[in-house]
Amino acid sequence: MRKHFKKFMLAAAALLAINTHAIPLNVKDFGAAGDGRTDDTFAFQKALAQAVTSTKGGSLYVPAGKYLISQTLKIEKTRGLKIFGDGFAGLQAPGRPFPDDRNSSSNLIWNGPGGGTLMEVHGSGGFSIQDIVLSGSNKPDKDDNCAGILIHMRHVPGFGQMINTISNVSFFFADIAIKMADDAKEHTCSDMHLSNIMFRGLNTGFQVVNDQGVDFTFTFIFANDVKTVFDFQRGGNLLVNTAQMTNCDLFLNISGGGRNAGVYMLNNVRQEATDGGGAKKRDALLRSYPVHRQAIVRFTNFNDVQWNWRNNHTPQRNKPLCDIGPGSTVIFESSIFNSPLASLTGSNEAFARLIVRNSCFSFAMPEESVSANDYAEFKFTDNFSDKMQLLPDYMKWFPRNN
């Protein structure tokens, strides 16, 4: 028995020697303090350098604390690197963006020059970051010294940047939370899954600037005080399953699209504005002007929660949720609308289209909810009033040549 046990222990030791990344590294073992006062940049750089050996990534554990970062943390050419912490912050009351003195979550906080980048990931596949808070400010709110980008995913020729995962992560107070690429030709910055994500106090939540920035899936997003949640300047192919927005200027901007990247599928999106009848501003859902004149956008189970909008008597009252441009086809199903829905502006080159079915209208009926120029068409079919009474179909749909 002892002889077999000894062989087993030798085999286990040999396996650990081969896979030195089986045991996670701890950033505190490299000198990180996590006390909210010490600059922990150098400790993180040392820990990441150890975790990323050749192209085989390991695991880096970030215990609960507040880690000040004054220079960009760079991760290059690795496979399977995992960075994980002890938890991420829920929505805090104004003036309290970070957890209390118990340091119950793991916070990486930008403390460098304004407009800097907290983390750059170059040519990494299978990269994972989870259970962490990334903040662009060491103050209780956004200020002039906030970070420009919290996570910047970059392309490296011949080394695909794809199949990456971000989960249970809060992004606070920066210009951009996550930016894909920096140039239209960075082809392999794509293919990412994100779940349980919080965006707060940002100009942009998720921005794509490369043509081949495709295939992004999100499962539950909470966005608060964000100017644009999704900004597809290029690229496309987006799947969102459950999103809550509160006081966000715009949910989805589409400037890219095309045959390679023109599909946007969004399920169970809820848009809430607390201004209500005060109408200090009008939050928008969609702006779609794809440069390649091809974008198909489909919302199912959308809920328009513009509080007390029927009492809004300002010019904001008639501002629509969606601004739909040439080459865009937008479809709503099983949704609830409490305010004007869409303005369609097509062109002779490419029409703009809207299809709404099996949805409920309150305060603004279908005929009050849409405007269209000569190069746009729409169909409202099988819809209901707020009392769930069937409404007449309403459409402007041009006959087709057989």
N, C-alpha and C positions, 0 to 999 in steps of 0.2 A: 504494500500500500504506500509506504513512504517513497519507494522508488518511483511509482507512478505520479505521486504528488509532486516530487522533485522535477520530473519531466514536464509536468503541467506548468509549474512555476517558471521554469526555464523558457518554455514556449511563450508564456505570457510576457515575460521580460523582453524576449526577442521581438514580439509584436509591438510592444510599446517603444522599443528602440527604433523600429521602422517607422511607426506612426507617432512621432513626437507631439503631434497636435491632438492626441486623444484627450489630454488634460488641458482645460482652458487656462490661458494666461490671465493674470489679474493685474490690472493697470496700476494698482497700489503697490505691487511688488517692484514697479519701475520708478517709484518715487512720487506718484500722484497723490495729492492731499485731499482734493474734493471738499475743501472747506469754504469755498466761495471767496477766498482771499488770495490764495496762492496761484501763480501762473503754472498750470499743469501741461502746457504745450509740449515741452521737451520730454516729459514722462510719457505722454501719449505717443509721440513720435518714436521713442525707443520701443515701446510696447508693440506698436504696429509693425515696426521693422522686424521684430522677433517673430510676430505672428505670421507675417508674409515672408516666407522663405522660399526662394525660387518662385515657381508658379503654384505652389500648393499652400492654400490658405489654412490657417488654424482658427482658434476661437479666442476672443478677447473679452473678458468679463469686466464690466464697469460697475462696481458697487454703488449703492445709493450715495449721493453727494452732489455737490455743485462744483464742476470742474471748469475753470476759466481757461479759454483757448485764445491766444493772441496771434497765432499764425496758422495758415491753412494746413490741415492734416491731409496728407496725400497717400492714397492707396493705389498701387500700380501693378498691373499684370498678375493677378492672382485668381485662383479658382477656389471657391468654397469658403472664403473668409467669412466668419460670423462675429459680429460685435453685438453684445447683449448686456442689458442692465437689470436692475431690480424692479423696474416698473416705470410707467409714464404718467404724467400728470393729467388729471381730468380738467374740466373747465373751472378756472379759478375766478373768484370775484374780482372786479376791477381793482388794480393796485396790488394784486397778489397772483402774479402769473406763475410763480414757482411754489412747490410744496412748502410746508411750514418748517420750523427748525428741526423737526425730527428727520428731515432729509429722506423722506420715504420713497423717493424716486431718483433715478440717475439722470443728471442734467449736464449736458455739454453746452457751455454758454460762451458766445463770442465776446471777447474783450479786447479785440484789436482795432485797427483803423476802420472808420465807417466805410461801408461798401465792400468789405473784404469777404472772402469765402471761407466758411467753417470747414468743409470737407470736400475734397475732390477725389473721385474714384475713376481711375484711368484703365480702360481695357480689362475690366474684371467680370468674370462670369460666376454665377452661383453665389454672389455676394449677398449677405444678409445682415440687416440691422434691426434690432427689436428691443422693446421694453425700455425706451430711452426718450428723453426730452432734448430737443435741439432748439436753442434760443439764440436769436441774433442780438440780444441786448442783455446787459447786466443790470438794467434798470427795471422798475416795475411796469414799464410800458415802452412803446417804441420811441426812439430818439434819433438824433442826427448821426450818431455813431453806430447805428445798427448794421448788421451784416448785410451784404448784398445778396448772397446765396448761402443757403444752409447745406445743401447737398448738390454737387455739380457732377453729373455723370459724363465722362469724356471718352471719345473714340480713340483707339490706338490701332493703326493699320495692321491687319493680319491677326488681331487679337480681339475677338468679339466681346462687346459690352452688352450682355444679355442674360436672361434667366436670373434676374436679381429680385430680392424680396425685402420689403420694408413692412414691418408689422408692429402694432402697439407703439407708435411713435407720435409725439406731439411736436409741432413746428410753431414757434412763436416769434413774432417781431423781426421781420426781415423784408427785404425787397421781394425775393423769390424763395420759396421753401425748397423745391426740387426743380432743377433745370436739366433737361436732356440735351447734351451737346452744346456747341458754341458756334456751329457753322452748318449750313445746309448740307454739306457733303460728308459730314461725319456719319457714315452709313450704319455703323453697328451699335449705336446708342438706342436700344429698343428693348422690347420684351421684358416687362416688369410687372410684378404683382404687389399690390399694396393693400393692407387690411388694417382696420381699426386705426384710422389716421385722424388727427386733429390739426386743423389749420386755424391760426388766430393772429390777428394784427399784421397781415401781410398785404403787399401789393398784388402778388401772384402766388397761388398755391402750387400748381404744377404746370411747367412751361416746356414745350417741345419746339425746337428750332431747326431740326434736321429733317430732310425729305424722307429718310428711312426710319424716322422715329415712329414705330408702329407697335400695335398690340400691347396695350396697357390695360390692366384690370384692377379695379378698386372695389373692395368690399367694406362698406361702411366708412363714410367720411362725415366728420362734423366740422363745418367751417363757420367761423364767426369773425365779423369785421375784416373781410377779405375783399379787395377790389375786384379781382378776377380769379375764380377758383381754378378753372382749366383754361389754359391759353395755348392753343395749337396754332402757332405761327406757321409751322410746316407740319408734315406728317399727319398722323391720325390713327384710326382704328382704336376706339376706346369702349370699354365695357365698365359700367358703374352699376353696382347693386347696392342700393340704399345710401342716400346722402341727405344730410340735414344742413340747410344753410340758414343763418340768421344774420341779417344786416350785411349781406354781400352784394356789391354793386352788380356783378355779372357772374353767372355760373359757368357758361361755356362760350368761348370765343373760337371760331373756326376760320383760319386764314389759309389753311393748307388744302387738305383733301386730295382727291384724285383717285384713279383706278387702283393704285397701290395702297392708299391710305385714306379712304373716304367714308368709313362706316363708324357711326357713333351710337351706341346702344345704352340707354339709361333707364333703369328700373327703380321705382320707389324713391323718387326725389321729392323732397319737401322743402319749399322755399318760404321762409318766414321773415316778415319785416315788422319790427316793433313800433315803427312810427305810426302805422295805421292811418286814421283819418287826418293826422297832423300833416302827413305827406311831405316831410322834409326832403325826402328823396324817393325815387322810384327804383326798386331793385329789378334787374332784368334777368331773364333766364338764358337767352341764347342770342348770339350775333353770329351769323353764318354768311361769309363772303369768301368762299374757297377760290384761291387763285387758279386752281386747275378746273374750276367749274363743275366739280363733282363732289357732292357730300350728301349722304343719306343719314338723317338724324331721327332716331325713334325713341320717344318717351312712352313708357307704360307706368301707370300708377303714379302720375305726377300730382302733387297737391299744392295748389297756389294759396298760401296762407298770408295774404296781405290784409292784416288786421283792419277791420272797420273801413274798408276801402269805399264802401257805398257812401260814406259821409265825407269823402274827399271832394272838395269843390275848388281845388287849385288846378293849374294847367297840367300838373302831373297825372290827373285823373285819367286822361286818355292815352297816356304813354303805354305802348304794348309791352308784353313780356318778351316777345321775340322779334328780332329784326332779321328778316330772311332775304338773302340776296341771290344773285344769279347762280344757277347750278346747284341750288339747295332744294332738297325734298325733305320736308319735316312731317313726321307722323306722330300723333298723340292718340293713345288708347287708354280707356279706363282711368280717366283723370278728372280732377276737379279744378274749375277755374272760377276765381272770384273777382276778376278784373280783365280789361282788354287783353287779347291774346297775341295778335301778330300783325306786323306790317310786312307786305311782300313787295319786293322791288326786283323784278326780273329784267332781262335784257333781250335784245333780238338774237344774241348769240346763245343765251342759256336762260331758260325760264326759272322762276321761283315757284315752288308748290308747297301747299299745306293740306294735310288730310287729318281730320279729327273725327273719331268715332267712339261710340259707347262711353261718352263722357258727360259730365254734369256741369251746368253753367248757372252761376248765381250773379246777380247784380248787373252783369253785362251779358246779354243773349248773343248767340252766334252772329247775327247781323250787326251787332254793335262791337264785335270783338276782332274784326279783321278788315284790313284795307289792302288793296292790290292795284298795281299799275297794269298797263296793257300787256305786259309780258309775264303775268303771274296768274295762277289759278288756284282754287281751293275747293275742298269738299267737306261739309259737315253732315254726317249721316248717323242716324240711330243714336241721337244724343238726348239728354234729359234736362229738365229744369231742376232747381234746388229742392223741389218737392217730388222729384223723380217722376215727373210727368213727361211723356215723350214729346220732343220738340220736332217741328217740321224740318225736313232736310233743307240745307241752304248751301248753294254752290255757285261757283263760276268756273265752269269746266268746258274747255273748248272741244268741239267735235273732232274726232280723229278720221283721217282718210283711210278707207279700207284698202 
